[in-house]
Amino acid sequence: MKKVLFIASLSERYYYDAFLSPCIKEGLCVYVFDPSRIPRQAAINMTLDNSGFVLGFIDVFKCVGEDLVECRLPIQEIDIAWYLRENSNDSEEDEASLAIRFAKNESRRAFLSLMYALDCKWVNRKETVARISSNKFYQQQIAQRCGLTTPQTLVSNDPDSVVTFSSREKGLLLKTLGYMKLDPIGNDFLYSERFSHEELFSSPNAIRACPVFAQEYIEKRYEYRVMIIGHQVLACRIDSQASPMTKTDWRHYDFNNVEHTRVELPLATQEHLIRFMQEVGLNYGAIDLIETPEGDYVFLEVNPCGQWGWIEHFADLQIPQAVANMLKIL
């Protein structure tokens, strides 16, 4: 029986809860390891044998039905590991004592030591997720090399360059380069926003003060959330242009008026997407695409930890089972 380790925060169970039942039904033994529990609530123990093989244990939770039961997992018994997501809320540490902050920092280094030394198969590695998640420009570069079409993109805090790059008719679409919490619980979020050429021309101080991730605005027929799970491509077509709320960014959700439909992408597009995932070192990710009025497909970005619950519901995408199938053959 394969032993699979999900590396994720216990406070964000929605990132893995749906995977548990189908994985167990496929004969996988699933564990959850929350790095934030070290050192006070969990132990980590590592050593090397004479050949450099890692021995030791970590305190984890074993998935038994819908329950998580505390147990101690021998490191050498892990067959597959998957870095999903950690709780990054460390606001409490700002007021902690030096001793507590030192212990947390050393615990973090112990966790990272394990991540680099763990000798097993991986779905997504932590270092790969970190490199990809907040690096849209790098994603664009690799996507182009893999045969995908991408928007013309500029990263700059030079006002003249941004204005020159802007279309007088369509302006530019501005996005954040990375993600950060704007409020303590992470409810506030900056969406993609379209700015006119005149707005950009009249905002040199704002541009100079903070680099922008700027892209040409591409007219849309549809948008897509595409789950790549191993070599399986599950695509949901989002009719974002059916509602004024979602025309620029479908994340302004309008489920009553925006249809979500399961579709098969063109074979060539699927092949390019799988090649992209292989190039960036991911076995699992959520990709956003645009279909233009002319029927061309444009790559926007991949989120290695992207959410998918709503497209599973509205488009009947069998994502949890696809995950279980991937882990079974990995």
C-alpha positions in Angstrom: 0.0 0.0 0.0 1.5 3.3 -1.1 2.0 5.9 1.7 1.2 9.4 0.5 2.1 12.5 2.5 0.2 15.8 2.0 2.1 18.7 3.3 -0.4 21.3 4.2 -1.9 23.4 7.0 -4.6 21.7 9.1 -6.4 25.1 9.1 -6.8 24.8 5.3 -8.3 21.4 5.0 -10.4 22.4 1.9 -7.2 22.1 -0.1 -7.1 18.3 0.4 -10.3 17.1 2.1 -11.9 16.2 -1.2 -8.9 14.0 -2.2 -9.0 11.8 0.9 -11.9 9.5 0.2 -11.1 8.6 -3.4 -7.4 8.1 -2.5 -8.3 5.7 0.4 -10.7 3.9 -1.9 -7.8 3.4 -4.4 -5.8 1.7 -1.7 -3.6 4.7 -0.8 -2.6 5.4 2.8 -2.8 9.2 3.3 -1.1 11.3 5.9 -1.1 15.1 6.5 1.9 16.9 7.8 1.4 20.5 9.1 4.9 22.2 9.4 3.5 24.9 11.7 3.0 22.4 14.5 6.8 22.0 15.0 8.2 22.4 17.6 5.5 22.6 20.2 2.9 20.2 18.9 4.9 17.8 16.8 8.4 16.4 16.5 10.7 15.9 13.6 13.6 13.5 13.7 16.2 12.9 11.0 19.5 11.2 10.5 21.5 9.6 7.7 22.7 6.0 7.3 26.1 5.1 5.9 24.9 5.5 2.4 23.3 8.9 2.9 19.7 7.6 3.1 17.4 9.5 5.4 16.0 7.8 8.4 13.8 9.1 11.2 10.2 10.1 11.7 7.7 13.0 11.7 4.5 13.5 13.7 1.6 13.6 11.3 -2.1 12.9 11.0 -3.3 9.7 9.4 -6.5 9.9 7.3 -9.0 7.3 8.7 -12.2 7.8 6.8 -13.1 11.5 7.3 -11.0 11.7 10.5 -7.4 12.7 11.1 -5.7 10.6 13.7 -2.3 11.6 15.2 0.5 9.2 14.5 4.3 9.0 14.0 5.3 8.3 10.4 8.8 6.8 9.6 10.3 9.0 6.9 11.7 6.1 5.0 8.2 4.7 4.5 6.9 7.7 2.5 6.4 6.7 -1.2 4.9 10.0 -2.5 5.0 13.6 -1.1 3.0 16.6 -2.2 3.6 20.1 -1.0 0.1 21.6 -1.1 -0.1 24.7 1.0 1.0 26.2 4.3 -0.7 28.7 6.6 1.5 31.8 6.1 -0.1 33.8 8.9 2.8 34.6 11.2 1.5 37.9 12.7 1.6 36.4 16.2 5.4 36.0 15.9 6.0 39.7 15.7 5.3 40.0 19.4 6.9 36.7 20.5 10.0 36.5 22.6 13.4 36.1 21.0 13.6 32.5 22.3 10.3 31.6 20.6 11.2 33.3 17.4 14.5 31.5 17.4 12.9 28.1 18.0 10.4 28.8 15.2 13.2 29.8 12.8 15.2 26.6 13.6 12.1 24.5 13.2 11.6 26.1 9.8 15.1 25.1 8.8 14.6 21.6 10.0 11.4 21.3 7.9 13.2 22.7 4.8 16.0 20.2 5.4 13.5 17.4 5.2 11.9 18.8 2.1 15.2 18.8 0.2 16.4 15.4 1.6 13.2 13.4 1.4 13.9 10.5 -1.0 10.5 9.7 -2.6 8.4 10.6 -5.6 6.8 14.1 -5.6 3.7 15.6 -7.0 4.8 19.2 -6.5 7.9 20.1 -4.5 8.0 23.1 -2.2 10.9 24.8 -4.0 9.1 24.3 -7.3 5.8 25.8 -6.0 7.8 28.7 -4.5 9.5 29.4 -7.8 6.4 29.3 -9.8 3.6 30.7 -7.6 4.6 34.4 -7.7 6.6 34.5 -10.9 4.1 35.2 -13.7 6.8 36.6 -15.9 8.9 33.4 -15.7 5.7 31.4 -16.5 5.2 33.5 -19.6 8.7 32.7 -20.7 8.4 28.9 -20.3 4.9 28.9 -21.8 6.2 30.5 -25.0 9.0 28.0 -25.2 6.4 25.2 -25.0 4.4 26.5 -27.9 1.7 28.4 -26.0 0.6 31.9 -27.0 0.9 34.5 -24.2 -0.1 38.1 -23.9 2.5 40.8 -24.6 3.9 41.5 -21.1 5.9 44.3 -19.5 7.2 44.5 -15.9 8.4 48.0 -15.1 8.2 51.0 -12.9 9.4 53.3 -15.6 6.4 55.6 -16.5 7.6 56.3 -20.0 8.0 52.6 -20.8 4.6 51.7 -19.5 2.9 54.5 -21.4 4.7 53.6 -24.6 3.7 49.9 -24.1 0.1 50.9 -23.6 -2.4 50.7 -26.4 -4.2 54.1 -27.0 -7.4 52.2 -27.8 -7.4 49.4 -25.2 -5.0 50.6 -22.5 -3.4 47.8 -20.4 -4.4 45.1 -18.0 -2.5 45.4 -14.7 -2.0 42.5 -12.4 -0.1 42.0 -9.2 3.3 40.3 -9.5 2.7 38.2 -6.4 0.2 37.6 -3.6 0.1 39.1 -0.2 -2.6 39.3 2.5 -4.2 42.7 2.6 -6.1 42.0 5.8 -5.5 39.6 8.7 -7.7 36.8 7.4 -7.0 37.1 3.7 -10.5 38.2 2.5 -9.3 41.3 0.7 -7.8 40.7 -2.7 -6.5 42.7 -5.7 -8.0 41.6 -9.0 -6.8 42.3 -12.5 -7.8 45.8 -13.5 -8.0 47.4 -16.9 -6.5 51.0 -17.2 -6.9 53.4 -20.1 -4.0 54.9 -21.9 -5.0 58.3 -20.4 -5.0 56.9 -16.9 -1.5 55.5 -17.3 -0.2 58.7 -18.8 -1.5 60.7 -15.9 -0.1 58.4 -13.2 3.8 58.6 -13.5 4.3 58.9 -9.7 2.2 55.8 -9.0 4.1 53.8 -11.6 7.4 55.0 -10.4 6.5 54.1 -6.8 5.7 50.4 -7.5 6.5 48.1 -10.5 3.5 46.9 -12.5 2.9 43.7 -14.3 1.2 45.0 -17.4 -0.3 43.0 -20.3 -2.0 43.9 -23.5 -5.7 43.6 -23.1 -7.0 40.6 -25.1 -10.6 40.4 -26.2 -12.3 37.2 -25.0 -14.9 34.8 -26.2 -14.5 32.6 -23.2 -12.1 32.0 -20.3 -11.0 28.6 -19.0 -9.9 27.1 -15.7 -7.9 24.0 -16.6 -6.8 21.4 -14.1 -3.7 19.5 -15.1 -3.4 16.3 -13.0 -0.6 14.1 -14.1 -1.2 13.6 -17.8 -5.0 14.3 -17.5 -6.4 17.6 -18.7 -9.8 18.7 -17.2 -11.1 21.9 -18.6 -13.9 24.2 -17.6 -15.1 26.8 -20.0 -16.3 30.0 -18.3 -18.6 32.3 -20.2 -17.2 35.4 -18.5 -18.4 37.8 -21.2 -22.0 37.1 -20.3 -21.9 39.3 -17.2 -20.5 42.9 -16.8 -19.1 41.7 -13.4 -16.8 39.1 -14.9 -15.8 40.6 -18.3 -12.4 41.7 -17.1 -11.8 39.2 -14.4 -14.0 36.1 -13.9 -13.0 36.0 -10.2 -15.7 38.7 -9.6 -18.0 35.6 -9.7 -21.5 35.9 -11.0 -22.7 32.3 -11.0 -26.3 33.1 -11.8 -25.4 34.5 -15.2 -22.0 33.0 -16.1 -22.2 29.4 -17.4 -19.5 26.9 -16.5 -19.2 24.0 -19.0 -16.9 20.9 -19.1 -15.1 20.9 -22.5 -12.3 19.1 -24.3 -9.5 21.5 -25.3 -7.9 21.0 -28.8 -5.4 18.2 -28.7 -2.5 20.5 -29.6 -3.4 22.9 -26.8 -3.5 20.0 -24.3 -0.1 18.8 -25.4 1.4 22.3 -25.0 0.0 22.6 -21.5 1.3 19.2 -20.4 4.7 20.1 -21.9 4.6 23.3 -19.9 3.9 21.5 -16.7 6.8 19.1 -17.3 9.1 22.0 -18.0 8.2 23.8 -14.7 8.3 20.6 -12.7 4.6 20.3 -11.7 2.3 17.3 -11.8 -0.7 19.3 -10.5 -1.8 22.8 -11.2 -4.7 25.1 -12.2 -4.1 27.0 -15.4 -6.1 30.0 -16.7 -6.6 30.5 -20.4 -8.4 32.9 -22.7 -10.1 31.9 -25.9 -10.2 34.9 -28.3 -13.1 35.7 -30.6 -11.0 34.2 -33.4 -10.7 30.9 -31.6 -7.1 31.1 -30.4 -6.1 30.0 -27.0 -3.9 32.3 -24.8 -2.0 31.2 -21.7 -2.3 33.4 -18.7 -0.8 31.6 -15.7 -0.6 28.5 -13.6 -1.4 28.3 -9.9 0.2 25.2 -8.3 -2.3 25.3 -5.4 -5.3 26.7 -7.3 -8.8 26.1 -6.0 -11.2 24.1 -8.1 -14.3 23.3 -6.0 -16.7 25.5 -7.9 -15.8 24.1 -11.3 -16.1 20.6 -10.0 -19.6 21.5 -8.9 -20.8 23.5 -11.9 -19.0 21.6 -14.7 -19.0 18.1 -13.1 -15.2 17.7 -13.3 -14.1 14.6 -11.5 -11.0 16.2 -10.0 -10.7 14.2 -6.7 -10.8 10.9 -8.6 -8.3 12.2 -11.1 -5.9 13.0 -8.2 -6.4 9.5 -6.8 -5.7 7.9 -10.2 -2.5 10.1 -10.5 -1.2 9.1 -7.1 -1.9 5.4 -7.7 0.3 5.3 -10.8 2.9 7.9 -9.9 
